[in-house]
Amino acid sequence: MTVCLKNQIFNLRTKAFSKTIVFLPNTKIMAAATYSRVTTRSLQEMKSNGEKIAMLTAYDYTFAGLVDAAGIDLILVGDSASNVMAGHETTLPITLDQMIYHASSVVRAANRALIVVDLPFGTYQSDSKEALRSAIRIMKESGAHAVKLEGGAQAKESIERIIQAGIPVLGHLGLTPQSIYKFGTYTVRAKEEQEAEQLLEDTKMLEKLGCFGIVLEKIPATLAKQATESVSIPIIGIGAGGSVDGQVLVLHDMLGMNKEFSPRFLRRYADLDKVIHKAIAQYTEDVKSQDFPNEKEQY
């Protein structure tokens, strides 16, 4: 920890994290923590300190290494791999074996971020014992740090059994993509009073069960703010406004690799679709024109 008090600097470090605290006259204490390994406890400290949590998806070794090195706090190995990596229309087709494969690749690349893996559709809904078996397989075979599953009261027994086994759980409320055929649309959820009240009840229930955090997807910002303030655990939003404790986006979407998906909540930080297309087109042209390889690019 580095403490600056009236131009005096003190350095203290622990194995878990380094922290910088700056005391300024007539101001509140400001603290920013840089963790060498993010844990569920780290996330709780971030919420307590008012530090926003950054989360992105990753599904492979190369991208996971880039995401981790850039300082992301959580990496979600999401069942969105079904869409992004396999080209399916929904998240439903991806299997537990496939999720473990993607998670294992991410774990091998990441040194700092907390890695959370989605339990795919059909691995926890019908039987809490099956849910626990699925979660154990993910933890043992991939080396991930936590699992995520969708649902509130209907998933209570599965969540409870997994947490009792010592496996950290990240909840997921609001728009739950595994239930897309039930909803029939990807529109904003919990706009009506009854559904909003149920979401608030489920938020508190997930905290009581022992979830270390909750993802709120595509709900009104005012409701997300209310939910965030009602619990002590971190709330991560996607399309849930700026009053939550952190944000998550799909990596390929925010890098501009998927132009077909353009919801209001998505901010693109790059245009890799054009960059990659241009690079490959240039390579193709160079090969056909015999410009590549040149004399310096051969033995």
VENVEN-V327103 format. One record per helix or strand of 2 or more residues. SS is the DSSP state (helix for helix, strand for strand). FROM is the first residue (numbers start at 1). TO is the last residue. Records with the same first field share a line. If there is no record, write none. Layout:
SS->FROM-TO / FROM-TO
This chain:
strand->2-5 / 8-11 / 17-23 / 30-35 / 53-57 / 74-77 / 114-118 / 146-148 / 169-174 / 213-217 / 234-238 / 246-249
helix->40-49 / 61-69 / 81-84 / 96-109 / 128-142 / 153-164 / 177-183 / 193-209 / 221-230 / 251-254 / 272-288 / 295-297
